[in-house]
Amino acid sequence: MSSDTSRSPSLLDASCEGFVYDLAALSPTDATAWGIPGFDGELQDFSPDYWEAVADRTREMIADVDAFDDGTDDSDDEDDFDEVDHVTAAVLRDRLCLDLDLHHHGENLALLNNIASPVQTIRDTLLIMPTDTPEQIDAVRSRLSKVPAALVGYRESLAEAAGHGHVAPIRQIDELYSQCQDLVESPSLLDDIGLEKDSAEVETAKKAFEEMGDWLSEQLATHAPKEDAVGRERYQRFS
């Protein structure tokens, strides 16, 4: 005989599910990566307001963890944690508090590298979007049309970070500039996302990446440090 090991979702489980769906709405590229439908035509703008909205929702989630945790609650009621909840809470506190620490130190605003920053997020998300149906193609068109606003917001974040002395090293900026140019010049990855190469949406996105590259090379690069080293404090923050 096998024992029933099923477990009913707890209040913390429900809160986590709500958190994920709220993040999907705030960050539609994540929704696409996670397979959550309903946001494929949208695109976050990566502006300071965007990062603050994500941080606000993260703070709310941490507050939920604390409110549900019987270790911080004198009453003996239905929100008491079981063993699974204790593991969930520990992981949430570890990762989400780290996210907030990075946000507090302006790391999100200054996010720029050769692998995982907003330019690559936009590019890679467009490349994984399906184009098998008219509805899917419409979603790609819609998201492409929002690329200019997303990159304007990204520049606002980078400029605000630069105002506080936080700028990526010149080698990273040069590499991101090259990646922007690769999206502009033919053959471009944007030519292979399922739309006509000369479609208005593709051309609009290419123009936005061109303007992003120009801004990186003509403005942000002038403030960039020449050395790659991040320093002990930043290294510890990301470790």
C-alpha positions as semicolon CSV with decimal commas, in nm:
position;residue;x (nm);y (nm);z (nm)
1;M;0,000;0,000;0,000
2;S;0,119;0,348;-0,079
3;S;0,046;0,640;0,146
4;D;-0,111;0,957;0,014
5;T;0,164;1,218;-0,006
6;S;-0,049;1,485;-0,171
7;R;-0,051;1,827;-0,011
8;S;-0,308;2,101;-0,036
9;P;-0,167;2,438;-0,144
10;S;-0,101;2,664;0,152
11;L;-0,164;3,035;0,188
12;L;0,203;3,091;0,111
13;D;0,172;2,882;-0,206
14;A;-0,120;3,095;-0,320
15;S;0,071;3,413;-0,245
16;C;0,368;3,286;-0,447
17;E;0,143;3,207;-0,742
18;G;-0,002;3,557;-0,729
19;F;0,350;3,699;-0,712
20;V;0,457;3,513;-1,026
21;Y;0,154;3,632;-1,222
22;D;0,206;3,989;-1,104
23;L;0,569;3,972;-1,217
24;A;0,450;3,837;-1,551
25;A;0,230;4,144;-1,594
26;L;0,512;4,378;-1,492
27;S;0,772;4,197;-1,701
28;P;0,611;4,048;-2,014
29;T;0,941;3,908;-2,144
30;D;0,954;3,689;-1,834
31;A;0,594;3,584;-1,898
32;T;0,698;3,462;-2,242
33;A;0,999;3,277;-2,102
34;W;0,784;3,117;-1,831
35;G;0,509;3,015;-2,072
36;I;0,245;3,238;-1,913
37;P;-0,002;3,350;-2,182
38;G;-0,167;3,687;-2,218
39;F;0,133;3,919;-2,233
40;D;0,309;3,824;-2,556
41;G;0,228;4,152;-2,729
42;E;0,360;4,360;-2,440
43;L;0,708;4,480;-2,344
44;Q;0,831;4,643;-2,025
45;D;1,016;4,974;-2,068
46;F;1,314;4,907;-1,836
47;S;1,284;5,261;-1,700
48;P;1,353;5,359;-1,338
49;D;0,978;5,342;-1,274
50;Y;0,970;4,985;-1,404
51;W;1,247;4,873;-1,172
52;E;1,079;5,045;-0,878
53;A;0,748;4,872;-0,955
54;V;0,921;4,533;-0,953
55;A;1,092;4,621;-0,624
56;D;0,761;4,732;-0,470
57;R;0,596;4,402;-0,560
58;T;0,897;4,215;-0,424
59;R;0,868;4,399;-0,093
60;E;0,501;4,302;-0,078
61;M;0,592;3,937;-0,130
62;I;0,847;3,945;0,150
63;A;0,587;4,107;0,374
64;D;0,348;3,822;0,290
65;V;0,612;3,567;0,387
66;D;0,661;3,738;0,722
67;A;0,288;3,771;0,780
68;F;0,222;3,403;0,709
69;D;0,523;3,272;0,903
70;D;0,407;3,132;1,237
71;G;0,758;3,198;1,363
72;T;0,675;3,568;1,354
73;D;0,312;3,521;1,455
74;D;0,206;3,449;1,817
75;S;-0,133;3,310;1,720
76;D;-0,194;2,943;1,641
77;D;-0,405;2,961;1,329
78;E;-0,446;2,831;0,976
79;D;-0,146;3,018;0,839
80;D;0,104;2,806;1,033
81;F;0,383;2,681;0,807
82;D;0,444;2,316;0,732
83;E;0,786;2,179;0,636
84;V;0,743;2,273;0,270
85;D;0,644;2,628;0,360
86;H;0,953;2,670;0,575
87;V;1,174;2,575;0,280
88;T;0,977;2,803;0,048
89;A;1,005;3,094;0,290
90;A;1,378;3,047;0,337
91;V;1,443;3,049;-0,037
92;L;1,215;3,348;-0,093
93;R;1,385;3,552;0,178
94;D;1,729;3,462;0,043
95;R;1,663;3,544;-0,322
96;L;1,416;3,830;-0,289
97;C;1,618;4,012;-0,024
98;L;1,919;3,984;-0,254
99;D;1,712;4,129;-0,539
100;L;1,613;4,423;-0,319
101;D;1,972;4,476;-0,210
102;L;2,082;4,496;-0,573
103;H;1,798;4,737;-0,643
104;H;1,888;4,950;-0,340
105;H;2,243;4,987;-0,470
106;G;2,125;5,083;-0,819
107;E;2,249;4,768;-0,990
108;N;1,930;4,728;-1,193
109;L;1,952;5,080;-1,331
110;A;2,312;5,026;-1,440
111;L;2,249;4,679;-1,586
112;L;2,467;4,645;-1,895
113;N;2,677;4,350;-2,006
114;N;2,739;4,121;-2,299
115;I;2,498;3,843;-2,199
116;A;2,202;3,940;-1,981
117;S;2,086;4,300;-1,995
118;P;1,775;4,456;-2,153
119;V;1,904;4,460;-2,512
120;Q;1,963;4,085;-2,501
121;T;1,636;4,029;-2,316
122;I;1,439;4,203;-2,590
123;R;1,632;4,031;-2,869
124;D;1,615;3,682;-2,722
125;T;1,246;3,710;-2,636
126;L;1,160;3,809;-2,992
127;L;1,355;3,510;-3,122
128;I;1,163;3,255;-2,913
129;M;0,815;3,385;-2,997
130;P;0,611;3,149;-3,216
131;T;0,469;3,270;-3,548
132;D;0,248;2,977;-3,645
133;T;-0,085;3,160;-3,626
134;P;-0,212;3,506;-3,718
135;E;-0,258;3,581;-3,348
136;Q;0,103;3,492;-3,274
137;I;0,226;3,708;-3,561
138;D;0,015;3,996;-3,430
139;A;0,182;3,953;-3,089
140;V;0,526;3,976;-3,249
141;R;0,423;4,289;-3,439
142;S;0,286;4,445;-3,121
143;R;0,599;4,370;-2,920
144;L;0,826;4,500;-3,198
145;S;0,633;4,826;-3,200
146;K;0,714;4,872;-2,832
147;V;1,091;4,831;-2,871
148;P;1,156;5,207;-2,913
149;A;0,984;5,293;-2,583
150;A;1,161;5,005;-2,407
151;L;1,503;5,126;-2,519
152;V;1,422;5,486;-2,428
153;G;1,333;5,365;-2,079
154;Y;1,654;5,165;-2,066
155;R;1,857;5,473;-2,154
156;E;1,680;5,665;-1,878
157;S;1,789;5,399;-1,629
158;L;2,148;5,396;-1,755
159;A;2,162;5,776;-1,747
160;E;2,030;5,788;-1,390
161;A;2,286;5,528;-1,284
162;A;2,562;5,722;-1,458
163;G;2,459;6,030;-1,264
164;H;2,546;5,836;-0,949
165;G;2,877;5,718;-1,090
166;H;2,761;5,369;-1,187
167;V;2,867;5,290;-1,544
168;A;2,969;4,959;-1,697
169;P;3,330;4,922;-1,818
170;I;3,403;5,038;-2,171
171;R;3,460;4,683;-2,297
172;Q;3,104;4,587;-2,202
173;I;2,963;4,900;-2,365
174;D;3,159;4,836;-2,683
175;E;3,027;4,480;-2,697
176;L;2,668;4,591;-2,646
177;Y;2,714;4,851;-2,918
178;S;2,829;4,573;-3,152
179;Q;2,524;4,365;-3,063
180;C;2,296;4,658;-3,142
181;Q;2,470;4,700;-3,478
182;D;2,422;4,330;-3,551
183;L;2,047;4,381;-3,508
184;V;2,048;4,678;-3,743
185;E;2,264;4,559;-4,030
186;S;2,170;4,281;-4,272
187;P;2,170;3,993;-4,221
188;S;1,997;4,074;-3,892
189;L;1,837;3,832;-3,649
190;L;1,529;4,053;-3,673
191;D;1,496;3,947;-4,036
192;D;1,426;3,590;-3,923
193;I;1,150;3,628;-3,666
194;G;0,865;3,540;-3,901
195;L;0,775;3,879;-4,047
196;E;0,860;4,036;-4,378
197;K;1,212;4,181;-4,367
198;D;1,085;4,521;-4,476
199;S;0,783;4,526;-4,245
200;A;0,722;4,855;-4,066
201;E;0,757;4,691;-3,725
202;V;1,094;4,535;-3,805
203;E;1,224;4,862;-3,945
204;T;1,099;5,049;-3,638
205;A;1,279;4,808;-3,408
206;K;1,600;4,827;-3,613
207;K;1,592;5,206;-3,594
208;A;1,548;5,186;-3,217
209;F;1,848;4,956;-3,180
210;E;2,051;5,188;-3,403
211;E;1,966;5,484;-3,179
212;M;2,053;5,275;-2,874
213;G;2,392;5,190;-3,019
214;D;2,461;5,553;-3,107
215;W;2,375;5,663;-2,754
216;L;2,601;5,399;-2,603
217;S;2,901;5,496;-2,815
218;E;2,852;5,872;-2,818
219;Q;2,728;5,939;-2,465
220;L;2,755;5,657;-2,213
221;A;3,098;5,544;-2,333
222;T;3,247;5,881;-2,242
223;H;3,176;5,806;-1,874
224;A;3,288;5,443;-1,877
225;P;3,582;5,313;-1,672
226;K;3,859;5,145;-1,867
227;E;3,912;4,863;-1,616
228;D;3,681;4,562;-1,590
229;A;3,725;4,497;-1,217
230;V;3,405;4,540;-1,017
231;G;3,566;4,585;-0,675
232;R;3,522;4,383;-0,358
233;E;3,191;4,536;-0,245
234;R;3,012;4,475;-0,575
235;Y;3,163;4,129;-0,608
236;Q;3,028;4,034;-0,266
237;R;2,689;4,180;-0,352
238;F;2,653;3,949;-0,650
239;S;2,801;3,642;-0,478
